[in-house]
Amino acid sequence: MILKEIDKQKEEDIKLLKEKLNLSKNEKQKYLIKQEISKLETGLIGEKETAYFIDFKLKDSENYAILHDLRLEIDGLTAQIDHLLINKAIGIILVETKNTKAEVTINDDGTMLYKYPNNKTYNQANPLEQSKRHELVVEKVLDKYNMKLNITSYVVFLPNVIIKNKTLPKNFLRSDTFYDSIYTEFTHSPKKVLTAAAKLFINKIPSTKEIRNIGNILVAEHKPISIDYDAKYKIKKEIEKKVEETIIEKPIYHEKNMKKFRDIKSSKKYMGNEMLSFICISCGKEQRKGLKTFSTKEVFCNHCKV
C-alpha cells in the first residue's frame, strides 16, 4: 500500500528554474542554474523510476507500506529518504536511489568512482554511510512514539547505470530487481527467517493496520524543504520603457470638406452612427455630421452655407 507519493514541489522547482534560465542574462548564473536543473532532473528521474519498480511489485501488498520522498527532522538531524518501505517481517527498508550517466566502480569500502563520458572522474563517499545517518533519524522519530523496528538500508541503481563491478557488493542493488533481491536475501537467511517466525509465534509481527499506522505517523513527520530560488538566483530585470504607439489610420475625408473645415475629430455617436465634429473655417461655428457623409460627400456649413 502506498502511503506517500513523490512531492510535486520538485517538478515545480524545475519549472521555475527553467523560467529563470530563459530570463537570465548572466552567463555564470545561467551555468549554475543549468547545473541545478540537471541535478534535480537526474534525481527526480531516478526516484520516479525506482518508485515505479517498487510500486509495480508492492502497491497492492498488505505486507508493505510504501513512502516515497520522505524528509524527517529531529534533534537537529535531518534525513532526506528517497523511499521507505515498512514490511511486517523485515521491518523498515530505506532506499537511496542512484542515477548517473557515469560509469560506476564500487570500491571495497563502499566508496564509488564515477567516470563520465568526457573522462572526468569523481569520487563519492559510501552512500550506505549516509543511509546509516538516516537510520538514526528514523530511529529517533520512532522512539518519540515509543516504537522500535529493525532498519535496513540499500543503495539502488537504475538499470541503465553502467557498473563496472562483476558482482554488486552487499546492500547495493538494481532498481528493477530490488524486490526480488531483498526477498531472496531474506528467505536465504536462516537467522532472519527464524527471527520472523519467533515474532509471529509471540504475536510481535505488526498487522496491516499497525504498519499503516506507523507509515502514517512517518508521513505526518514529513517536513519538506522549500528552497527560495528567487532569492538564490536573482534575475536583474531590464525594464525598458517602450511607448506603444497605436497607429490610428486617419480617415479619408472628402477633399472639399478638408478645405472648408478644421479641427475635425470624433464625436458622440448618434443613433448608433459614427459622428464627427468640426469647425467652419469661414464663420468659426462648430457643428456635427455623420462620418460616412463627411467622407463621401461635400458638406456645407449649417450657418454660412459655404
ROBA-371297 format. One record per residue (C-alpha): residue in three letters; x, z, y. Coordinates in Angstrom, 3 decimals, decimal comma. Example, Ala and Ser with C-alpha at 12.3 -4.5 7.8 and 13.67 -1.06 7.14 Angstrom:
% ROBA-371297
<node><type>ALA</type><c1>12,300</c1><c3>7,800</c3><c2>-4,500</c2></node>
<node><type>SER</type><c1>13,670</c1><c3>7,140</c3><c2>-1,060</c2></node>
END
This chain:
% ROBA-371297
<node><type>MET</type><c1>0,000</c1><c3>0,000</c3><c2>0,000</c2></node>
<node><type>ILE</type><c1>1,283</c1><c3>-0,990</c3><c2>3,426</c2></node>
<node><type>LEU</type><c1>1,008</c1><c3>1,799</c3><c2>5,998</c2></node>
<node><type>LYS</type><c1>3,061</c1><c3>0,253</c3><c2>8,807</c2></node>
<node><type>GLU</type><c1>3,925</c1><c3>-3,310</c3><c2>9,766</c2></node>
<node><type>ILE</type><c1>6,884</c1><c3>-4,521</c3><c2>11,844</c2></node>
<node><type>ASP</type><c1>6,383</c1><c3>-3,675</c3><c2>15,540</c2></node>
<node><type>LYS</type><c1>5,179</c1><c3>-6,608</c3><c2>17,672</c2></node>
<node><type>GLN</type><c1>7,388</c1><c3>-5,388</c3><c2>20,526</c2></node>
<node><type>LYS</type><c1>10,392</c1><c3>-7,236</c3><c2>19,098</c2></node>
<node><type>GLU</type><c1>8,672</c1><c3>-10,609</c3><c2>19,405</c2></node>
<node><type>GLU</type><c1>7,578</c1><c3>-9,741</c3><c2>22,943</c2></node>
<node><type>ASP</type><c1>11,165</c1><c3>-8,760</c3><c2>23,843</c2></node>
<node><type>ILE</type><c1>12,482</c1><c3>-12,094</c3><c2>22,538</c2></node>
<node><type>LYS</type><c1>9,851</c1><c3>-13,977</c3><c2>24,548</c2></node>
<node><type>LEU</type><c1>10,754</c1><c3>-12,036</c3><c2>27,717</c2></node>
<node><type>LEU</type><c1>14,482</c1><c3>-12,683</c3><c2>27,227</c2></node>
<node><type>LYS</type><c1>13,888</c1><c3>-16,407</c3><c2>26,776</c2></node>
<node><type>GLU</type><c1>11,966</c1><c3>-16,446</c3><c2>30,050</c2></node>
<node><type>LYS</type><c1>14,879</c1><c3>-14,658</c3><c2>31,749</c2></node>
<node><type>LEU</type><c1>17,333</c1><c3>-17,142</c3><c2>30,230</c2></node>
<node><type>ASN</type><c1>15,412</c1><c3>-20,017</c3><c2>31,826</c2></node>
<node><type>LEU</type><c1>15,357</c1><c3>-18,278</c3><c2>35,223</c2></node>
<node><type>SER</type><c1>18,948</c1><c3>-17,055</c3><c2>35,326</c2></node>
<node><type>LYS</type><c1>21,497</c1><c3>-18,992</c3><c2>37,408</c2></node>
<node><type>ASN</type><c1>24,406</c1><c3>-16,736</c3><c2>36,427</c2></node>
<node><type>GLU</type><c1>26,458</c1><c3>-18,208</c3><c2>33,549</c2></node>
<node><type>LYS</type><c1>27,848</c1><c3>-14,836</c3><c2>32,443</c2></node>
<node><type>GLN</type><c1>24,383</c1><c3>-13,328</c3><c2>32,444</c2></node>
<node><type>LYS</type><c1>22,994</c1><c3>-16,324</c3><c2>30,519</c2></node>
<node><type>TYR</type><c1>25,676</c1><c3>-15,845</c3><c2>27,866</c2></node>
<node><type>LEU</type><c1>24,786</c1><c3>-12,149</c3><c2>27,465</c2></node>
<node><type>ILE</type><c1>21,061</c1><c3>-12,951</c3><c2>27,246</c2></node>
<node><type>LYS</type><c1>21,743</c1><c3>-15,624</c3><c2>24,608</c2></node>
<node><type>GLN</type><c1>23,739</c1><c3>-13,085</c3><c2>22,589</c2></node>
<node><type>GLU</type><c1>20,889</c1><c3>-10,577</c3><c2>22,849</c2></node>
<node><type>ILE</type><c1>18,294</c1><c3>-13,160</c3><c2>21,786</c2></node>
<node><type>SER</type><c1>20,422</c1><c3>-14,234</c3><c2>18,820</c2></node>
<node><type>LYS</type><c1>20,897</c1><c3>-10,638</c3><c2>17,689</c2></node>
<node><type>LEU</type><c1>17,182</c1><c3>-9,838</c3><c2>17,968</c2></node>
<node><type>GLU</type><c1>16,073</c1><c3>-13,073</c3><c2>16,269</c2></node>
<node><type>THR</type><c1>18,547</c1><c3>-12,693</c3><c2>13,413</c2></node>
<node><type>GLY</type><c1>17,485</c1><c3>-9,102</c3><c2>12,821</c2></node>
<node><type>LEU</type><c1>13,785</c1><c3>-9,901</c3><c2>13,041</c2></node>
<node><type>ILE</type><c1>14,085</c1><c3>-12,818</c3><c2>10,590</c2></node>
<node><type>GLY</type><c1>15,904</c1><c3>-10,518</c3><c2>8,168</c2></node>
<node><type>GLU</type><c1>13,267</c1><c3>-7,794</c3><c2>8,472</c2></node>
<node><type>LYS</type><c1>10,380</c1><c3>-10,232</c3><c2>8,094</c2></node>
<node><type>GLU</type><c1>11,814</c1><c3>-11,944</c3><c2>5,025</c2></node>
<node><type>THR</type><c1>12,668</c1><c3>-8,674</c3><c2>3,312</c2></node>
<node><type>ALA</type><c1>9,218</c1><c3>-7,334</c3><c2>4,203</c2></node>
<node><type>TYR</type><c1>7,730</c1><c3>-10,445</c3><c2>2,599</c2></node>
<node><type>PHE</type><c1>9,529</c1><c3>-9,853</c3><c2>-0,704</c2></node>
<node><type>ILE</type><c1>8,649</c1><c3>-6,141</c3><c2>-0,709</c2></node>
<node><type>ASP</type><c1>5,006</c1><c3>-6,745</c3><c2>0,188</c2></node>
<node><type>PHE</type><c1>4,652</c1><c3>-9,555</c3><c2>-2,349</c2></node>
<node><type>LYS</type><c1>5,552</c1><c3>-7,173</c3><c2>-5,169</c2></node>
<node><type>LEU</type><c1>4,221</c1><c3>-3,851</c3><c2>-3,939</c2></node>
<node><type>LYS</type><c1>1,481</c1><c3>-4,188</c3><c2>-1,310</c2></node>
<node><type>ASP</type><c1>-1,259</c1><c3>-3,691</c3><c2>-3,930</c2></node>
<node><type>SER</type><c1>0,560</c1><c3>-0,966</c3><c2>-5,856</c2></node>
<node><type>GLU</type><c1>-0,835</c1><c3>2,564</c3><c2>-5,682</c2></node>
<node><type>ASN</type><c1>2,577</c1><c3>3,867</c3><c2>-6,724</c2></node>
<node><type>TYR</type><c1>4,222</c1><c3>2,827</c3><c2>-3,438</c2></node>
<node><type>ALA</type><c1>3,607</c1><c3>3,458</c3><c2>0,258</c2></node>
<node><type>ILE</type><c1>5,361</c1><c3>0,889</c3><c2>2,464</c2></node>
<node><type>LEU</type><c1>6,523</c1><c3>1,436</c3><c2>6,042</c2></node>
<node><type>HIS</type><c1>8,310</c1><c3>-1,348</c3><c2>7,919</c2></node>
<node><type>ASP</type><c1>10,361</c1><c3>-0,925</c3><c2>11,101</c2></node>
<node><type>LEU</type><c1>10,292</c1><c3>2,867</c3><c2>11,458</c2></node>
<node><type>ARG</type><c1>12,164</c1><c3>4,783</c3><c2>14,161</c2></node>
<node><type>LEU</type><c1>12,460</c1><c3>8,568</c3><c2>13,893</c2></node>
<node><type>GLU</type><c1>13,857</c1><c3>11,125</c3><c2>16,346</c2></node>
<node><type>ILE</type><c1>14,517</c1><c3>14,791</c3><c2>15,670</c2></node>
<node><type>ASP</type><c1>17,004</c1><c3>17,404</c3><c2>16,907</c2></node>
<node><type>GLY</type><c1>18,843</c1><c3>14,800</c3><c2>18,987</c2></node>
<node><type>LEU</type><c1>19,272</c1><c3>12,485</c3><c2>15,990</c2></node>
<node><type>THR</type><c1>17,703</c1><c3>9,043</c3><c2>15,625</c2></node>
<node><type>ALA</type><c1>17,175</c1><c3>6,676</c3><c2>12,715</c2></node>
<node><type>GLN</type><c1>16,078</c1><c3>3,048</c3><c2>13,004</c2></node>
<node><type>ILE</type><c1>14,921</c1><c3>2,230</c3><c2>9,476</c2></node>
<node><type>ASP</type><c1>14,162</c1><c3>-1,384</c3><c2>8,560</c2></node>
<node><type>HIS</type><c1>11,989</c1><c3>-0,494</c3><c2>5,556</c2></node>
<node><type>LEU</type><c1>10,968</c1><c3>2,788</c3><c2>3,971</c2></node>
<node><type>LEU</type><c1>9,232</c1><c3>2,997</c3><c2>0,596</c2></node>
<node><type>ILE</type><c1>7,713</c1><c3>6,077</c3><c2>-0,969</c2></node>
<node><type>ASN</type><c1>7,475</c1><c3>5,924</c3><c2>-4,753</c2></node>
<node><type>LYS</type><c1>5,736</c1><c3>8,537</c3><c2>-6,883</c2></node>
<node><type>ALA</type><c1>8,619</c1><c3>8,893</c3><c2>-9,354</c2></node>
<node><type>ILE</type><c1>11,701</c1><c3>7,833</c3><c2>-7,371</c2></node>
<node><type>GLY</type><c1>10,907</c1><c3>9,457</c3><c2>-4,020</c2></node>
<node><type>ILE</type><c1>11,872</c1><c3>7,765</c3><c2>-0,741</c2></node>
<node><type>ILE</type><c1>13,803</c1><c3>4,483</c3><c2>-0,658</c2></node>
<node><type>LEU</type><c1>15,491</c1><c3>3,425</c3><c2>2,586</c2></node>
<node><type>VAL</type><c1>16,301</c1><c3>-0,259</c3><c2>3,022</c2></node>
<node><type>GLU</type><c1>18,817</c1><c3>-1,660</c3><c2>5,521</c2></node>
<node><type>THR</type><c1>18,404</c1><c3>-5,437</c3><c2>5,889</c2></node>
<node><type>LYS</type><c1>21,393</c1><c3>-7,730</c3><c2>6,486</c2></node>
<node><type>ASN</type><c1>21,040</c1><c3>-11,292</c3><c2>7,741</c2></node>
<node><type>THR</type><c1>24,069</c1><c3>-13,285</c3><c2>8,860</c2></node>
<node><type>LYS</type><c1>25,484</c1><c3>-16,820</c3><c2>8,941</c2></node>
<node><type>ALA</type><c1>28,888</c1><c3>-15,435</c3><c2>7,994</c2></node>
<node><type>GLU</type><c1>30,413</c1><c3>-15,276</c3><c2>4,525</c2></node>
<node><type>VAL</type><c1>30,461</c1><c3>-11,632</c3><c2>3,466</c2></node>
<node><type>THR</type><c1>33,046</c1><c3>-9,814</c3><c2>1,395</c2></node>
<node><type>ILE</type><c1>32,121</c1><c3>-6,241</c3><c2>0,465</c2></node>
<node><type>ASN</type><c1>35,229</c1><c3>-4,084</c3><c2>0,055</c2></node>
<node><type>ASP</type><c1>35,639</c1><c3>-1,273</c3><c2>-2,479</c2></node>
<node><type>ASP</type><c1>34,971</c1><c3>1,336</c3><c2>0,208</c2></node>
<node><type>GLY</type><c1>31,726</c1><c3>-0,370</c3><c2>1,260</c2></node>
<node><type>THR</type><c1>33,113</c1><c3>-1,841</c3><c2>4,477</c2></node>
<node><type>MET</type><c1>32,393</c1><c3>-5,530</c3><c2>4,938</c2></node>
<node><type>LEU</type><c1>34,373</c1><c3>-8,507</c3><c2>6,171</c2></node>
<node><type>TYR</type><c1>32,309</c1><c3>-11,184</c3><c2>7,918</c2></node>
<node><type>LYS</type><c1>33,866</c1><c3>-14,656</c3><c2>8,134</c2></node>
<node><type>TYR</type><c1>31,993</c1><c3>-17,039</c3><c2>10,431</c2></node>
<node><type>PRO</type><c1>31,953</c1><c3>-20,883</c3><c2>10,274</c2></node>
<node><type>ASN</type><c1>34,451</c1><c3>-21,006</c3><c2>13,191</c2></node>
<node><type>ASN</type><c1>36,829</c1><c3>-18,916</c3><c2>11,007</c2></node>
<node><type>LYS</type><c1>36,465</c1><c3>-15,863</c3><c2>13,232</c2></node>
<node><type>THR</type><c1>36,319</c1><c3>-12,644</c3><c2>11,244</c2></node>
<node><type>TYR</type><c1>34,608</c1><c3>-9,370</c3><c2>11,938</c2></node>
<node><type>ASN</type><c1>34,983</c1><c3>-6,043</c3><c2>10,143</c2></node>
<node><type>GLN</type><c1>31,832</c1><c3>-3,981</c3><c2>9,751</c2></node>
<node><type>ALA</type><c1>31,560</c1><c3>-0,340</c3><c2>8,782</c2></node>
<node><type>ASN</type><c1>29,983</c1><c3>0,659</c3><c2>5,498</c2></node>
<node><type>PRO</type><c1>26,215</c1><c3>0,293</c3><c2>6,160</c2></node>
<node><type>LEU</type><c1>25,483</c1><c3>2,890</c3><c2>3,472</c2></node>
<node><type>GLU</type><c1>27,191</c1><c3>5,484</c3><c2>5,670</c2></node>
<node><type>GLN</type><c1>24,710</c1><c3>4,668</c3><c2>8,415</c2></node>
<node><type>SER</type><c1>21,907</c1><c3>4,987</c3><c2>5,866</c2></node>
<node><type>LYS</type><c1>23,222</c1><c3>8,424</c3><c2>4,923</c2></node>
<node><type>ARG</type><c1>22,714</c1><c3>9,469</c3><c2>8,539</c2></node>
<node><type>HIS</type><c1>19,212</c1><c3>8,017</c3><c2>8,352</c2></node>
<node><type>GLU</type><c1>18,597</c1><c3>10,084</c3><c2>5,220</c2></node>
<node><type>LEU</type><c1>19,482</c1><c3>13,224</c3><c2>7,150</c2></node>
<node><type>VAL</type><c1>16,933</c1><c3>12,372</c3><c2>9,871</c2></node>
<node><type>VAL</type><c1>14,207</c1><c3>11,703</c3><c2>7,284</c2></node>
<node><type>GLU</type><c1>15,031</c1><c3>14,999</c3><c2>5,545</c2></node>
<node><type>LYS</type><c1>14,719</c1><c3>16,882</c3><c2>8,836</c2></node>
<node><type>VAL</type><c1>11,338</c1><c3>15,283</c3><c2>9,552</c2></node>
<node><type>LEU</type><c1>10,118</c1><c3>16,197</c3><c2>6,050</c2></node>
<node><type>ASP</type><c1>11,410</c1><c3>19,770</c3><c2>6,494</c2></node>
<node><type>LYS</type><c1>9,297</c1><c3>20,005</c3><c2>9,622</c2></node>
<node><type>TYR</type><c1>6,245</c1><c3>19,657</c3><c2>7,364</c2></node>
<node><type>ASN</type><c1>7,707</c1><c3>21,775</c3><c2>4,511</c2></node>
<node><type>MET</type><c1>8,164</c1><c3>18,725</c3><c2>2,296</c2></node>
<node><type>LYS</type><c1>11,111</c1><c3>17,598</c3><c2>0,213</c2></node>
<node><type>LEU</type><c1>11,639</c1><c3>14,306</c3><c2>-1,597</c2></node>
<node><type>ASN</type><c1>14,635</c1><c3>12,603</c3><c2>-3,156</c2></node>
<node><type>ILE</type><c1>16,019</c1><c3>9,889</c3><c2>-0,807</c2></node>
<node><type>THR</type><c1>17,995</c1><c3>6,810</c3><c2>-1,914</c2></node>
<node><type>SER</type><c1>19,458</c1><c3>4,136</c3><c2>0,374</c2></node>
<node><type>TYR</type><c1>20,036</c1><c3>0,429</c3><c2>-0,259</c2></node>
<node><type>VAL</type><c1>21,603</c1><c3>-2,412</c3><c2>1,708</c2></node>
<node><type>VAL</type><c1>19,692</c1><c3>-5,637</c3><c2>1,149</c2></node>
<node><type>PHE</type><c1>20,939</c1><c3>-9,155</c3><c2>1,981</c2></node>
<node><type>LEU</type><c1>18,731</c1><c3>-12,189</c3><c2>2,491</c2></node>
<node><type>PRO</type><c1>19,011</c1><c3>-14,771</c3><c2>-0,323</c2></node>
<node><type>ASN</type><c1>20,771</c1><c3>-17,344</c3><c2>1,920</c2></node>
<node><type>VAL</type><c1>23,635</c1><c3>-14,990</c3><c2>2,879</c2></node>
<node><type>ILE</type><c1>26,862</c1><c3>-16,044</c3><c2>1,138</c2></node>
<node><type>ILE</type><c1>28,514</c1><c3>-13,046</c3><c2>-0,541</c2></node>
<node><type>LYS</type><c1>31,982</c1><c3>-13,636</c3><c2>-1,987</c2></node>
<node><type>ASN</type><c1>31,836</c1><c3>-10,724</c3><c2>-4,445</c2></node>
<node><type>LYS</type><c1>31,115</c1><c3>-11,822</c3><c2>-8,015</c2></node>
<node><type>THR</type><c1>29,151</c1><c3>-8,631</c3><c2>-8,580</c2></node>
<node><type>LEU</type><c1>27,367</c1><c3>-6,670</c3><c2>-5,889</c2></node>
<node><type>PRO</type><c1>28,556</c1><c3>-3,058</c3><c2>-5,566</c2></node>
<node><type>LYS</type><c1>26,148</c1><c3>-0,213</c3><c2>-6,279</c2></node>
<node><type>ASN</type><c1>23,233</c1><c3>0,019</c3><c2>-3,842</c2></node>
<node><type>PHE</type><c1>23,910</c1><c3>-3,469</c3><c2>-2,421</c2></node>
<node><type>LEU</type><c1>21,115</c1><c3>-5,869</c3><c2>-3,408</c2></node>
<node><type>ARG</type><c1>19,422</c1><c3>-9,191</c3><c2>-2,651</c2></node>
<node><type>SER</type><c1>16,019</c1><c3>-9,078</c3><c2>-0,954</c2></node>
<node><type>ASP</type><c1>14,387</c1><c3>-11,490</c3><c2>-3,419</c2></node>
<node><type>THR</type><c1>15,407</c1><c3>-9,369</c3><c2>-6,414</c2></node>
<node><type>PHE</type><c1>15,278</c1><c3>-5,991</c3><c2>-4,697</c2></node>
<node><type>TYR</type><c1>12,261</c1><c3>-4,554</c3><c2>-6,509</c2></node>
<node><type>ASP</type><c1>13,344</c1><c3>-5,773</c3><c2>-9,952</c2></node>
<node><type>SER</type><c1>16,810</c1><c3>-4,314</c3><c2>-9,366</c2></node>
<node><type>ILE</type><c1>15,655</c1><c3>-0,807</c3><c2>-8,421</c2></node>
<node><type>TYR</type><c1>13,082</c1><c3>-0,826</c3><c2>-11,241</c2></node>
<node><type>THR</type><c1>15,769</c1><c3>-1,804</c3><c2>-13,764</c2></node>
<node><type>GLU</type><c1>18,174</c1><c3>0,771</c3><c2>-12,329</c2></node>
<node><type>PHE</type><c1>15,555</c1><c3>3,484</c3><c2>-12,617</c2></node>
<node><type>THR</type><c1>14,433</c1><c3>2,628</c3><c2>-16,165</c2></node>
<node><type>HIS</type><c1>18,041</c1><c3>2,310</c3><c2>-17,364</c2></node>
<node><type>SER</type><c1>18,962</c1><c3>5,760</c3><c2>-16,095</c2></node>
<node><type>PRO</type><c1>18,058</c1><c3>8,387</c3><c2>-18,738</c2></node>
<node><type>LYS</type><c1>18,594</c1><c3>11,158</c3><c2>-16,194</c2></node>
<node><type>LYS</type><c1>16,135</c1><c3>9,643</c3><c2>-13,718</c2></node>
<node><type>VAL</type><c1>13,562</c1><c3>8,917</c3><c2>-16,414</c2></node>
<node><type>LEU</type><c1>13,798</c1><c3>12,474</c3><c2>-17,788</c2></node>
<node><type>THR</type><c1>13,568</c1><c3>13,945</c3><c2>-14,286</c2></node>
<node><type>ALA</type><c1>10,444</c1><c3>11,907</c3><c2>-13,609</c2></node>
<node><type>ALA</type><c1>8,960</c1><c3>12,890</c3><c2>-16,968</c2></node>
<node><type>ALA</type><c1>9,614</c1><c3>16,567</c3><c2>-16,246</c2></node>
<node><type>LYS</type><c1>7,956</c1><c3>16,270</c3><c2>-12,843</c2></node>
<node><type>LEU</type><c1>4,993</c1><c3>14,558</c3><c2>-14,436</c2></node>
<node><type>PHE</type><c1>4,745</c1><c3>17,314</c3><c2>-17,057</c2></node>
<node><type>ILE</type><c1>4,611</c1><c3>20,074</c3><c2>-14,438</c2></node>
<node><type>ASN</type><c1>2,390</c1><c3>18,020</c3><c2>-12,096</c2></node>
<node><type>LYS</type><c1>5,070</c1><c3>17,620</c3><c2>-9,416</c2></node>
<node><type>ILE</type><c1>4,796</c1><c3>13,847</c3><c2>-9,134</c2></node>
<node><type>PRO</type><c1>2,734</c1><c3>13,173</c3><c2>-5,986</c2></node>
<node><type>SER</type><c1>-0,623</c1><c3>11,467</c3><c2>-6,302</c2></node>
<node><type>THR</type><c1>-1,547</c1><c3>8,247</c3><c2>-4,488</c2></node>
<node><type>LYS</type><c1>-3,329</c1><c3>10,332</c3><c2>-1,878</c2></node>
<node><type>GLU</type><c1>-0,267</c1><c3>12,532</c3><c2>-1,398</c2></node>
<node><type>ILE</type><c1>2,178</c1><c3>9,657</c3><c2>-0,920</c2></node>
<node><type>ARG</type><c1>-0,292</c1><c3>8,098</c3><c2>1,517</c2></node>
<node><type>ASN</type><c1>-0,377</c1><c3>11,391</c3><c2>3,456</c2></node>
<node><type>ILE</type><c1>3,430</c1><c3>11,569</c3><c2>3,500</c2></node>
<node><type>GLY</type><c1>3,571</c1><c3>7,976</c3><c2>4,741</c2></node>
<node><type>ASN</type><c1>1,002</c1><c3>8,641</c3><c2>7,449</c2></node>
<node><type>ILE</type><c1>2,999</c1><c3>11,665</c3><c2>8,644</c2></node>
<node><type>LEU</type><c1>6,100</c1><c3>9,466</c3><c2>8,990</c2></node>
<node><type>VAL</type><c1>4,068</c1><c3>6,800</c3><c2>10,820</c2></node>
<node><type>ALA</type><c1>2,840</c1><c3>9,491</c3><c2>13,236</c2></node>
<node><type>GLU</type><c1>6,502</c1><c3>10,446</c3><c2>13,840</c2></node>
<node><type>HIS</type><c1>7,409</c1><c3>6,843</c3><c2>14,687</c2></node>
<node><type>LYS</type><c1>8,963</c1><c3>6,681</c3><c2>18,170</c2></node>
<node><type>PRO</type><c1>9,580</c1><c3>3,060</c3><c2>19,140</c2></node>
<node><type>ILE</type><c1>12,267</c1><c3>2,420</c3><c2>21,714</c2></node>
<node><type>SER</type><c1>11,459</c1><c3>0,289</c3><c2>24,731</c2></node>
<node><type>ILE</type><c1>14,331</c1><c3>-1,449</c3><c2>26,498</c2></node>
<node><type>ASP</type><c1>13,789</c1><c3>-2,302</c3><c2>30,161</c2></node>
<node><type>TYR</type><c1>15,152</c1><c3>-5,852</c3><c2>30,113</c2></node>
<node><type>ASP</type><c1>14,020</c1><c3>-6,354</c3><c2>33,724</c2></node>
<node><type>ALA</type><c1>16,493</c1><c3>-3,656</c3><c2>34,735</c2></node>
<node><type>LYS</type><c1>19,163</c1><c3>-4,738</c3><c2>32,244</c2></node>
<node><type>TYR</type><c1>19,096</c1><c3>-8,397</c3><c2>33,258</c2></node>
<node><type>LYS</type><c1>18,085</c1><c3>-8,572</c3><c2>36,894</c2></node>
<node><type>ILE</type><c1>17,334</c1><c3>-12,114</c3><c2>37,962</c2></node>
<node><type>LYS</type><c1>18,071</c1><c3>-12,940</c3><c2>41,593</c2></node>
<node><type>LYS</type><c1>15,048</c1><c3>-14,860</c3><c2>42,683</c2></node>
<node><type>GLU</type><c1>15,914</c1><c3>-17,507</c3><c2>45,204</c2></node>
<node><type>ILE</type><c1>12,912</c1><c3>-17,537</c3><c2>47,477</c2></node>
<node><type>GLU</type><c1>12,582</c1><c3>-20,926</c3><c2>49,014</c2></node>
<node><type>LYS</type><c1>10,023</c1><c3>-21,151</c3><c2>51,740</c2></node>
<node><type>LYS</type><c1>8,574</c1><c3>-24,544</c3><c2>51,203</c2></node>
<node><type>VAL</type><c1>5,928</c1><c3>-25,685</c3><c2>53,593</c2></node>
<node><type>GLU</type><c1>3,388</c1><c3>-27,542</c3><c2>51,555</c2></node>
<node><type>GLU</type><c1>2,412</c1><c3>-30,465</c3><c2>53,638</c2></node>
<node><type>THR</type><c1>-1,063</c1><c3>-31,593</c3><c2>52,905</c2></node>
<node><type>ILE</type><c1>-1,237</c1><c3>-35,179</c3><c2>53,848</c2></node>
<node><type>ILE</type><c1>-4,648</c1><c3>-35,984</c3><c2>55,134</c2></node>
<node><type>GLU</type><c1>-5,192</c1><c3>-39,649</c3><c2>55,495</c2></node>
<node><type>LYS</type><c1>-6,662</c1><c3>-40,385</c3><c2>58,856</c2></node>
<node><type>PRO</type><c1>-9,992</c1><c3>-42,175</c3><c2>58,535</c2></node>
<node><type>ILE</type><c1>-10,013</c1><c3>-45,747</c3><c2>59,780</c2></node>
<node><type>TYR</type><c1>-12,463</c1><c3>-45,800</c3><c2>62,669</c2></node>
<node><type>HIS</type><c1>-13,982</c1><c3>-48,883</c3><c2>64,271</c2></node>
<node><type>GLU</type><c1>-11,391</c1><c3>-50,440</c3><c2>66,587</c2></node>
<node><type>LYS</type><c1>-13,641</c1><c3>-50,458</c3><c2>69,708</c2></node>
<node><type>ASN</type><c1>-14,564</c1><c3>-46,783</c3><c2>69,187</c2></node>
<node><type>MET</type><c1>-10,896</c1><c3>-45,832</c3><c2>69,238</c2></node>
<node><type>LYS</type><c1>-10,580</c1><c3>-47,400</c3><c2>72,736</c2></node>
<node><type>LYS</type><c1>-13,692</c1><c3>-45,695</c3><c2>74,175</c2></node>
<node><type>PHE</type><c1>-13,426</c1><c3>-42,152</c3><c2>72,770</c2></node>
<node><type>ARG</type><c1>-10,784</c1><c3>-39,418</c3><c2>72,422</c2></node>
<node><type>ASP</type><c1>-10,369</c1><c3>-36,032</c3><c2>70,593</c2></node>
<node><type>ILE</type><c1>-12,069</c1><c3>-37,424</c3><c2>67,514</c2></node>
<node><type>LYS</type><c1>-12,469</c1><c3>-34,687</c3><c2>64,872</c2></node>
<node><type>SER</type><c1>-14,683</c1><c3>-33,498</c3><c2>62,034</c2></node>
<node><type>SER</type><c1>-17,844</c1><c3>-31,697</c3><c2>63,000</c2></node>
<node><type>LYS</type><c1>-20,561</c1><c3>-29,695</c3><c2>61,264</c2></node>
<node><type>LYS</type><c1>-22,461</c1><c3>-31,671</c3><c2>58,652</c2></node>
<node><type>TYR</type><c1>-25,939</c1><c3>-32,886</c3><c2>59,491</c2></node>
<node><type>MET</type><c1>-28,475</c1><c3>-33,486</c3><c2>56,695</c2></node>
<node><type>GLY</type><c1>-25,576</c1><c3>-33,471</c3><c2>54,256</c2></node>
<node><type>ASN</type><c1>-23,740</c1><c3>-36,269</c3><c2>56,096</c2></node>
<node><type>GLU</type><c1>-20,187</c1><c3>-36,057</c3><c2>57,434</c2></node>
<node><type>MET</type><c1>-20,179</c1><c3>-35,906</c3><c2>61,220</c2></node>
<node><type>LEU</type><c1>-17,610</c1><c3>-36,474</c3><c2>63,950</c2></node>
<node><type>SER</type><c1>-17,376</c1><c3>-35,038</c3><c2>67,460</c2></node>
<node><type>PHE</type><c1>-15,625</c1><c3>-36,977</c3><c2>70,205</c2></node>
<node><type>ILE</type><c1>-15,340</c1><c3>-37,228</c3><c2>73,986</c2></node>
<node><type>CYS</type><c1>-16,135</c1><c3>-40,297</c3><c2>76,032</c2></node>
<node><type>ILE</type><c1>-13,094</c1><c3>-41,443</c3><c2>77,996</c2></node>
<node><type>SER</type><c1>-15,279</c1><c3>-42,744</c3><c2>80,837</c2></node>
<node><type>CYS</type><c1>-17,622</c1><c3>-39,800</c3><c2>81,536</c2></node>
<node><type>GLY</type><c1>-15,880</c1><c3>-36,963</c3><c2>79,670</c2></node>
<node><type>LYS</type><c1>-19,019</c1><c3>-35,923</c3><c2>77,788</c2></node>
<node><type>GLU</type><c1>-18,717</c1><c3>-34,609</c3><c2>74,212</c2></node>
<node><type>GLN</type><c1>-21,098</c1><c3>-35,959</c3><c2>71,588</c2></node>
<node><type>ARG</type><c1>-21,514</c1><c3>-36,428</c3><c2>67,825</c2></node>
<node><type>LYS</type><c1>-22,043</c1><c3>-39,270</c3><c2>65,438</c2></node>
<node><type>GLY</type><c1>-22,021</c1><c3>-39,850</c3><c2>61,703</c2></node>
<node><type>LEU</type><c1>-18,601</c1><c3>-40,617</c3><c2>60,210</c2></node>
<node><type>LYS</type><c1>-19,916</c1><c3>-43,684</c3><c2>58,429</c2></node>
<node><type>THR</type><c1>-21,465</c1><c3>-45,095</c3><c2>61,601</c2></node>
<node><type>PHE</type><c1>-18,383</c1><c3>-44,336</c3><c2>63,730</c2></node>
<node><type>SER</type><c1>-16,145</c1><c3>-46,032</c3><c2>61,170</c2></node>
<node><type>THR</type><c1>-18,144</c1><c3>-49,225</c3><c2>60,628</c2></node>
<node><type>LYS</type><c1>-19,954</c1><c3>-49,947</c3><c2>63,895</c2></node>
<node><type>GLU</type><c1>-19,300</c1><c3>-49,936</c3><c2>67,624</c2></node>
<node><type>VAL</type><c1>-20,737</c1><c3>-46,737</c3><c2>69,101</c2></node>
<node><type>PHE</type><c1>-21,985</c1><c3>-46,454</c3><c2>72,726</c2></node>
<node><type>CYS</type><c1>-21,777</c1><c3>-43,264</c3><c2>74,792</c2></node>
<node><type>ASN</type><c1>-25,082</c1><c3>-41,419</c3><c2>74,913</c2></node>
<node><type>HIS</type><c1>-24,561</c1><c3>-40,680</c3><c2>78,616</c2></node>
<node><type>CYS</type><c1>-22,821</c1><c3>-43,585</c3><c2>80,395</c2></node>
<node><type>LYS</type><c1>-23,740</c1><c3>-46,155</c3><c2>77,756</c2></node>
<node><type>VAL</type><c1>-20,274</c1><c3>-47,734</c3><c2>77,725</c2></node>
END
